[in-house]
Amino acid sequence: MKTGYILNGRYKIKNTLGEGGMANVYLAFDLILKREVAVKLLRLDLRDDPGAVRRFKREAISLTELAHPNIVSIYDVGEENGMQYLVMEYVRGMDLKSYIAKNFPFKYERIIRIMEQILSAVAEAHAHDIIHRDLKPQNILINVNGQVKITDFGIALVTSEYSLTQTNTLMGSVHYLSPEQARGSAITKQSDIYSLGIILFEMLTGRVPYQGETAVSIALKHFQNEMPSVRDFDKHIPQALENVVLHATAKGLADRYTSVNEMANDLSTALSLMRSSEKKWLPERNIDEETKILTPLREKDLKNNRDVSEGSVKKGKKKKWSRKKRWLVFGISFLIFILLTTATAIGLMLPKNVEIPDLRGMTEGEAKSTLRDLKLKVGNVRHRYSSKYYYGQIVASQPKEGSSVRQSSKVDLILSKGQEKFKFGDYKGQSYTTVKNKLENKGVTVLKEKEYSNTAAKGEILGQSISKKRKVIWNDTTVTFTVSSGAKEMVLRDLTGYTKKSAQDYADELGLILKVKNNSASSSADSSVLTVSQYPAAGTVVQSGQTLEITLAGETQNSSSSSSSQNSSSSSKLNSFNLNVAIPYDNSVQTSNSDGDKTNKIEIYLQDKDHQFDDVYETLTITKDTSITLPFVLNNGAAGKYKIVRDGTVIAERDNITHNGD
C-alpha cells in the first residue's frame, strides 16, 4: 500500500512497519482521533481465499475481547475494496528480539519482570480460549517506558497453515515451535508454554537452544534433542531459574506446566534464597519403558525346559475327530459366521449418534458442507441481527454445538444479518453535552467543532455531519457536531472623534446595534458632527447583538464662533484620553474553563473623574497575552492611576497618569 493512501477515509498510511506470511503492517495516522495507529492488512494474494478471509474476520472478533495492559489494543476492524484490515495500537519502541540483541546480558531481575508481563498477557488470552501458537520475541514489543505489549494474538491461528510456503516466516517461528506442533499433533495452551520457555532461554543466554540449516532440521531437534542447560552458558544462573526453563520446555505434556499461571508462580520465587540449594528439575520417567537386563539361562535349565516341552507335546496328542463330527463343527461355525455378518451389516446400516460441531462464524455453504460430512441435513435457515458476527456468518445452530443427534437429523441454522442499523436522528438545537452522553452510551464517537453564533446559546448544536435520516450502526459511527460558542466577544474601541457613519460601520463590523444620541436635532444631518462619548466605555468586552450607544456633539464644526468658544472653554476643563496596557498571560495556573483551557482571572482598578480606585473597574478572563484600552477622564491638572491584579497578585500599577500618559 502506497504512502499517503487514506484507508476508509480515515487512516492515512505513513510507511511500512513489517511484512508477514499472512498480513502486512503499516504505520498510519488516524485523521479523526489525531493519533498514530498500526494497520494490519490481509495480503492481497489471500483476499480471494474465502477461508482466509473468514478466519481473519473470526479472529478479529475474538481479539476485541482481549483488554489487557500488556496486549496491543484493537481499535477497529473493517474492509475496503475487498481488503480486510485491523487497526491496532501503535507501540513506539522495539521488539524483544532487538531488545535482547541491544541489551544482552541484562540482570535476572529485569528478565523476570519482562517475563511476568508476557505471562500475564498470555494468561489473559488463555482465559478467553485464545491460543497464540506463534509466540516469539518478534511478536513481543517493548515501548519506550519498558512496558511489554504482545501482538498478533489469534492471527497466528490463521497464518499457521500458510507458514510452510513462507520460508522466512517459518524460519523465524520454528526456533520457538513446540514438539507437538513440529509433529503436527493437536495444539493446546501448553504449546504456548513451551514457546515461553524458549523465550526465557533466549533472554538468559542471548541465543535460541537449537540451530540448523533448514526449518525441518530445527523442528526435528525440538522433539528429539534434550534441552541444553542455560547454566552451561552462564554458571551464575540460579538452578531454580533454569528449572523454570526445563519445566516449561518438557517434551511430554504430562511433565510440562499445565497453565501459564503455574509457570508465573514458579518464576516469581526463582531468585528466592529459599530455593538457592534446589536440585536440577528432571521429567518423570515411565518405569515400564525402561530396558531390563535378563539373567542368562544355565544348561541345566535349558535341558529341563526341553523335557517339559516334549512332555507337553506328547500329552497334547489327541485322537482325531470323526468325519461326522468335523461336518457338525463346520456347520455350526458357518452359521455363527452368517449371524455375525448379518448383525454387523445391520449395525452399519443403522444411523449412528454424532455430535453437532461448532458452526459459529462459518458461512452457510461451509456449514452445509460440514454437516454433510457428518451425514446431517440442514433444516430451517433463519436470520437475526448480531453485533459479534458479520453478515452471512452462522450465529447459532439448533440443536446447539456439542449436542448428540442421530445421523440424518436436521440442524436449523441462524445466520447473521449484521449489526442492526438505526435512523441517526436530528439533534440540531439540543444541548451538545446531553446529546454527547446519550450517543456515547450507544457506542458513537462524538467530535465537536466550535462556531460563534448571535442567535444560538452557548453549547447548542448548530449542525451535524450525518444526515438525520441516515441509518447507522451505533458503535461504527463517528459524528462531528458544530456547536455554538455563543456570541463573539470583542473589546470596544474608543469612538471619540468618529463621525456617525464611521461609528455605524464599526458597529456593523462587530454585529452591534448602534444607537445615536444628539444634543441638537439639526446636527443629525451634518456628516461633520463627531462622537463625544459612548456607552459601554472603550475597553469594555461586548458580544455581537449588544447595543452600542454614542453621543454626538451638539453643534457642527461650522457653528458660530461663540459656540466654538463655549465648547473650547468647556473642553478645557476636562482631559479625556485612552491608555493602552498589555496584560501578560501566566500558563502555570490550574484553573480551567468549560472547554478545558487554562485561564487567568484579571481584575482592573481605575481612578479618574468617574471612577473610585477602591472599586473594581472591570473583570476579565484571559487565555493568552491580552491588550486592553483604559479610558481616563480627568479634571484639568488632575492625575489618574490604575492597578491590574492577576489571580490575586498585583502585576502592574501606575499613578500620576496625565493627559500624555506620563
C-alpha positions, 0 to 999 in steps of 0.5 A: 500500500502506497504512502499517503493512501487514506484507508476508509477515509480515515487512516492515512498510511505513513510507511511500512512497519513489517511484512508477514506470511499472512498480513502486512503492517503499516504505520498510519495516522488516524485523521479523526482521533489525531493519533498514530495507529498500526494497520494490519492488512490481509495480503492481497494474494489471500483476499480471494481465499474465502477461508482466509478471509473468514478466519481473519474476520473470526479472529478479529472478533475474538481479539476485541475481547482481549483488554489487557495492559500488556496486549496491543489494543484493537481499535477497529476492524473493517474492509475496503475494496475487498481488503480486510484490515485491523487497526491496532495500537501503535507501540513506539519502541522495539521488539524483544528480539532487538531488545535482547540483541541491544541489551544482552546480558541484562540482570535476572531481575529485569528478565523476570519482570519482562517475563511476568508481563508476557505471562500475564498477557498470555494468561489473559488470552488463555482465559478467553480460549485464545491460543497464540501458537506463534509466540516469539520475541518478534511478536513481543514489543517493548515501548519506550517506558519498558512496558511489554505489549504482545501482538498478533494474538489469534492471527497466528491461528490463521497464518499457521497453515500458510507458514510452510510456503513462507520460508522466512516466516517459518524460519523465524517461528520454528526456533520457538515451535513446540514438539507437538506442533513440529509433529503436527499433533493437536495444539493446546495452551501448553504449546504456548508454554513451551514457546515461553520457555524458549523465550526465557532461554533466549533472554538468559543466554542471548541465543535460541537452544537449537540451530540448523540449516533448514526449518525441518532440521530445527523442528526435528531437534525440538522433539528429539534433542534434550534441552541444553542447560542455560547454566552451561552458558552462564554458571551464575544462573540460579538452578531454580531459574533454569528449572523454570526453563526445563519445566516449561520446555518438557517434551511430554505434556504430562511433565510440562506446566499445565497453565501459564499461571503455574509457570508465573508462580514458579518464576516469581520465587526463582531468585528466592534464597529459599530455593538457592540449594534446589536440585536440577528439575528432571521429567518423570520417567515411565518405569515400564519403558525402561530396558531390563537386563535378563539373567542368562539361562544355565544348561541345566535349565535349558535341558529341563525346559526341553523335557517339559516341552516334549512332555507337553507335546506328547500329552497334547496328542489327541485322537482325531475327530470323526468325519461326522463330527468335523461336518457338525463343527463346520456347520455350526461355525458357518452359521455363527459366521452368517449371524455375525455378518448379518448383525454387523451389516445391520449395525452399519446400516443403522444411523449412528449418534454424532455430535453437532460441531461448532458452526459459529462464524462459518458461512452457510455453504461451509456449514452445509458442507460440514454437516454433510460430512457428518451425514446431517441435513440442514433444516430451517435457515433463519436470520437475526441481527448480531453485533459479534458476527458479520453478515452471512456468518452462522450465529447459532445452530439448533440443536446447539454445538456439542449436542448428540443427534442421530445421523440424518437429523436436521440442524436449523441454522441462524445466520447473521444479518449484521449489526442492526442499523438505526435512523441517526436522528436530528439533534440540531438545537439540543444541548451538545453535552446531553446529546454527547452522553446519550450517543456515547452510551450507544457506542458513537464517537462524538467530535465537536467543532466550535462556531460563534453564533448571535442567535444560538446559546452557548453549547447548542448544536448548530449542525451535524455531519450525518444526515438525520435520516441516515441509518447507522450502526451505533458503535461504527459511527463517528459524528462531528457536531458544530456547536455554538460558542455563543456570541463573539466577544470583542473589546470596544474601541474608543469612538471619540472623534468618529463621525456617525457613519464611521461609528455605524460601520464599526458597529456593523463590523462587530454585529452591534446595534448602534444607537445615536444620541444628539444634543441638537436635532439639526446636527443629525444631518451634518456628516461633520458632527463627531462622537463625544462619548459612548456607552459601554466605555472603550475597553469594555468586552461586548458580544455581537447583538449588544447595543452600542450607544454614542453621543454626538456633539451638539453643534457642527464644526461650522457653528458660530464662533461663540459656540466654538468658544463655549465648547473650547472653554468647556473642553478645557476643563476636562482631559479625556484620553485612552491608555493602552496596557498589555496584560501578560498571560501566566500558563502555570495556573490550574484553573480551567474553563468549560472547554478545558483551557487554562485561564487567568482571572484579571481584575482592573482598578481605575481612578479618574473623574468617574471612577473610585480606585477602591472599586473594581473597574472591570473583570476579565478572563484571559487565555493568552497575552491580552491588550486592553484600552483604559479610558481616563477622564480627568479634571484639568491638572488632575492625575489618574492611576490604575492597578491590574491584579492577576489571580490575586497578585498585583502585576502592574500599577501606575499613578500620576497618569496625565493627559500624555500618559506620563 
